[in-house]
Amino acid sequence: MNIDKKDYARFLRDNLFTRKQIDQYIENHPELFPKSIIESGYKLNGRTMVSKKIGYEMVKIKTCGEQYQIQPSFILPYMRGNTDEASNAMFLLKFNVPYWALAYIFGKDAMYWYRLAVSLGHNSIVGTTVKSGELLPENILADEEHITINGKKSYIATTVAQECLLGAEVSRGCGDEDLKEAYMVFKEEAQDINPNYSPVTVNTDGWSATKNAWRYLFPAIVIIQCFLHAYIKIRDRALKKMQSLFKEIGDKVWDCYKATDKRSFSQRIRRVKQWALKNVPDSIMKEKLLDLCSKCSLWIRFYDFPKAHRTSNALDRLMKLMNRHKFSHQGYHSSVEVTNLNIRAYALIFNFAPSCPETIKKHNGMESPFERLNKFKYHENWFHNLLIASSLGGYRNQHSKTL
């Protein structure tokens, strides 16, 4: 909870003040509390023992036989320290500053900062980031980032929507079953908020296992194949001696993309195919161009869902950051489970940490992807904001006993 440090002694001792603060928070932000409190109320149930680490205690409440602790946002989880003192160090993790450097600047030791960061990965990414079922995205993007864990190839099944990383789960392989299991985490976290949630569209790069995984998880979903990836396949096959011809091909391909309706798009694709058969020499580049033309039925699906993502640009921008995170770790050297927590923690830090000043100005002062998605924030300090949003671990079904 967002409790001012100067009022905390009164919050601990004055029951009327305590109830007033809790009741007001429940009214304003019911998503942070277990459903039993909303339905059946609560009663104050004493306090915890004074922490030997930092000298604070916490209020306990009870509802429907379950006991919870009210943790002020200025105290780090598990009484690790002061949130304000940790905030700047945690912000630098968005830019992959190494843990030893954080220890050099801010004190403690490297393992202190590593454990604090990785512990964030236990929270639900979707539940912590999306605070209302109405805000769950209808149109998402999905792809896999290649990584190594102790020298073994793995993947990060990444789900993106509305500038936020909503899924980042390690998959040991890139086959159907592996990706189903990895992307299932996004489904479970989203349906923890709204049991009936099902996205309308998902944009993918065309990898069959990715498409199969999403069709399995959400049978009604519409797959929108990324047009940009089809263009990249042509570009990457263009030989130096064909560069001038490739420029003409690129202009024609993107002219198709700019078509305003199905009919116009289909006509332009047919013309490109006819032109290619006559004017482009036999080559792998020509094969990929004709392959793009043959998939007209895939590209025109977009016109039925104009709010869907037609290309993967919105995902690629965020995956570049994931790639830097991977590079800064020189691959990952922990277990799969710890690596998974590390990556999930990075996703949450990205969602809550302030953007650059130009982006903040562009969005009328809204600082983070979380704030731009939800149109509010719990606290002016981004790390307080993250810790408050992670009440109950970001879940709605009472996974945690700390509010």
N, C-alpha and C positions, 0 to 999 in steps of 0.2 A: 504494500500500500504506500501511497504518497503521503507520508506523515512528516511534517517539518521537525527537524532535529530539536529545535528549541521547545517544541510542544510535547516531546516524547515522554519526558518524566511525568507530565500530567496525564498523558494517554495511559501510562502504566498504572497510575494510582487513583485517578478520578473516574469511577465507573460511568457516571452520567456523561462525561466528556468522551469517554471511550465509545460508549454506545452511539452517541451522536455522530462521531467520526465514521464509525463502521456503517451505520445506517445510511448516512449520506453517500458513502462510497458504493454501497449496494444499490442505492437508487440510481446513481449516475453511471455505474459500470457493473451491471449484474453479470457480465460475461467473465469477470474475474473470480467469481464465487461459485461454489458448488450449487447445483440446482436445488438441493434440499434446503438451503438457506432461504432461497426465494419462496419456496413452497411452504416451509414449516417454521421458519425463523431460526433463532440460535440463542444460546445463553453464554455468558462469560464463564470461563472455567479455569480461572487462576492464571498463573504465569509460569514460564519455564525457569529453570535454574539460571543463575547469572553465568554468562560465558566466561571461561577463564582466558579465552583468546583476546576479547575486546571489551569485556566488562559490561555487556548488555544482556537484558532478558527480554522475552517476548510474551505478549498476551496470547492466551489460549481461549478458543471458543469451541462450543460443542453443538452439533446439529444432527438430529436423527441417529444418535449413538456414535457418531464419528467426531473425532477431535481434530482441530486444525490450529495452526499457529499463524498469528498475524505478524508478518515480517515487514518492517519499514524498509523502504527502498534504499535508504542510506547505508544499510548493512548488507554486505555481500552474502550470498548463499553459504550456509554452513559456517557462518560467523568468520569468514576468511579475512575480513578487513572492512575498510571504509570504501563505499562506492565512489565517492568523489575523488579519492586518491587513486583509484584504479581506472577511472574513466578515460583519462588521456592515454594511458598505456594500452588499454583495450582498443581505443580508436586507431592506434597505429597498426594494429593487426589487420585492419582493412587493407593496408598497403604492404602486408607481409614482412613487417620489421621482425627480425629474429628475436627469440625469447631472451637470449643472452644480452642483446642490446637493450631490451626493456629493463632487464635487471641492472645493467650498467647505469641507465638514466634514472630509473624510478626506485631502485633498491630491491629488496627481497632477493630471490635467486631465480634462475631461468625456469626451474621446475614449478615454482609457485605460479608464474604467469602461464605456463603451459597447462597446468592442471585447471586453473581458473577458466581459461579459454575453452578447453576440451569439455569441461563440465556443462557448458551451454548446449552442447550437442544432444543432451538427454531430453531437451524440450521439444515439443511438437513444432516443427517449422511452420506448418500451415496454421495451427491453432494459435501460436504466439504472434504470427504476423497478421492474420485475417481475423478481425474481431467481431464480424457479423456474418451469418450465413448468407445474407443478401449480397455480400461482397465477394463471395467465392466466384472465381472467373469462369465465364462461359467459353472463352476461347484461350487456349493454352499452347505452349510450344514445348517440345521434348526432343532431347538428343543425348548422346553419350560422349563423355570426355574420357579419353584414353589415359590411364595412369599405370604406374607400377607400384606394387607393395612388396617390399623385400625381393625385388627383382622379378616378381611374377606379374604378368599383365592382368589388369583389372579395368573396370570402367566406372564412371560416375553417371548414374541415370539421373539426368537433370530435367527438372520441370520449371518453367518460367511463365509468369503472367504479370502484367501490370507493373513492370519494372522490378518485380521481386523474384528472388529465388525461392520457390515454394516446394521444391523437391531436390535433394542431393544425396543419393543413396548409392553406396558402393555395391557393384555387381561383380561377381567373380568371373563372369563370362558375358558374351553378347548374344547368346542364343535365346530362343523364345522363353524357356522356363526361367532362366536367370533374370531376364528383363521383366518378366511378369512379377517375380518376387520383389525386385528393386522398386518398380513403379507402384507396386501395391501399397507401399508405405505412404505415398502421396494420397492414394485413394482412402486409406484408413484414417489418416489425419484429417482430410477434408470431410469425410462422412462422420467423423466425431463431432464436427460442428453442425452439419446438416446431413442426416442419414439418407436423404433422398438426392444428394448431390450427384450430378452427372454433367460433365462439360459437354458443350455442343460440338466443338471442333478441337482438333489438335493438329498443329503443324509439325511435320517431321521431314527428315532429309530423304526418306524413301527406303531406308533399311527395313527389310521385311520383318525382322524380329521385333523391331520397335513398333511397327504398325500392328503386328499380331498381338503384342502385349497390351496395347491400348484397346484394341477391339475386344480382347478377353476381359479386361477390367471394366470397360464401359461399352457394352454391345451396341448401344445406339449412337456412339460417337462417330463423327464424320472426319475422315483423314484428309487433311489438306497438304498435299505434297509441296515441298519448298521449290519454287520456281528458280530461286537464286542458285541452288545446288545444281540444277540442270544446266544453267549457264556456266557455272564453274567447271563442270565436266568438259564442256566444249573448250573453254579457255585454256585448261590445263593440257589439252591435246593439240593446241595450236603450235606448229613448228615455227621457227624463226622465219623461214622463207614464206610462210603463210600469214605473217602478221598483218599485212595490209588487207588481205582477204578476211582475216578474222575480225578486223575493225568493222568491216561492212556487215559481217554476220552478226556481230554484237548489236549494231544499230537496228538490224531487222528483228532480232530476238526481243529487244527491249521495246521496240515499236509494238510488237504483239502484246507485251505485258501491259502497255498503256491503253489497250482497247477498253471501251467503257461497258460493253455487254458481251454476252455469249456469242451472238451472231458475228459481231465484228471481230472478236478474238479468233473464232474458228476460220473465218475468211482469211485473216492475216497469216494464221498458221499454215493453211493450205498453200498460200502464195509463197511463203518461205520454203516449204517443201519442194514445190515446183521449181523455184529458183535454184535451190541447192542441188537438185538432181541434174540440172543443166550446167551449172557454173562452178560447183565446188569439186575439185579433184578427189578421187578416191583416197581416203585417209581415215584415221581414227577420229579426227575432228569431224569429218563429214558423218561418220556413223553416229556420233553423239548428237549432232544437230538433227539428224533424221529421227533419232530416238526421242528427242524432245518433241518433235512434230507428231510422232506417233502416240504421244501421251496427252493429246488434246483433251480427252475426256476427264483426265485428272485435273488439269489446270482450270477447266471451266467450272468445277465445283465451287470455286471461290465466289462466283457471281451469285450463288444462292445464299451465301453467308458473308455479306460484305464487311462485317465487323471481325471476321476471322483474320488470322495472320497469313498473309500470302507468301511471305518469305520468312526466313529464320533470323533476320537481322536483330530483332529484339532479344533473341536468345544468344546469338553469337557474341554480342557485346558483353554479356554477363559471363559467358563461357571463357572469354579471353581473360577475365579476372580470375576464374577458376584455374586457368592454365598457368597464370603467374603464381598462384598459390602453390600449385604442383611444382613449378620450377624452383621456387624458393625453398621447398623441402627436399629438393634433389631426389624426387621420387619420395615415396613414403616408406618408413622403416619400422613402423609399429605393427601390431596385429591388424587384421582386417577390421575388427570391431572398434579399436581405438582410432584407426584411420577414418572410419565412418563417422565417429563422433567429432573428430577434427574438422572434417569437411562440412558436416551439418552446422557446427559452431560458426564456421566462416560464413555460411549462408545467412545465419541470423545476424551476425555482425554487419554484413553488407546491407541487410534489409533495414537496420535501425541506425547505423552510423550516418552522420551528416554527409550530404553530397557536396560537390565543389560549389563555390559561391555563385558561379554562373548558372548552374542548374537550380540552386535555391532561388535566385532572382527570377529565373524563367517561370518557376512555379509559385510566384507570389509569396515567398518566404517560407514555404513548407520545406523542411530540411531533409527529410529522409524518405525512402520508398514507402516505409510503414506509414508515415504521416500523410503522404500523398494518396495512398490507397484508402486509409480509414478517415481522412479529413479531420483528424485530431491527434493529440498526443497526451499521455498521462503526466509527463514531467518535462521541464525545459531541458534537462540534461539527458542526452541520448541513452546513456547506459542505465540510468534510473528508469527511463522509459522501457528499455528492453526487460529489465528485471521485473517491473510491474506487469508488463504484458505476459510474462512467463508464469504468472500465478497459476497454480495447479499444474505446472509443467506445460502450460499452453493447451491442456486438454479440458474437455467439458465433463468427462466421466470420472473425475476424482482420482487421477493417478498419483497426485501428490498431497501431502498434508500441510503444505506451506502456502499461504496466500500472500 
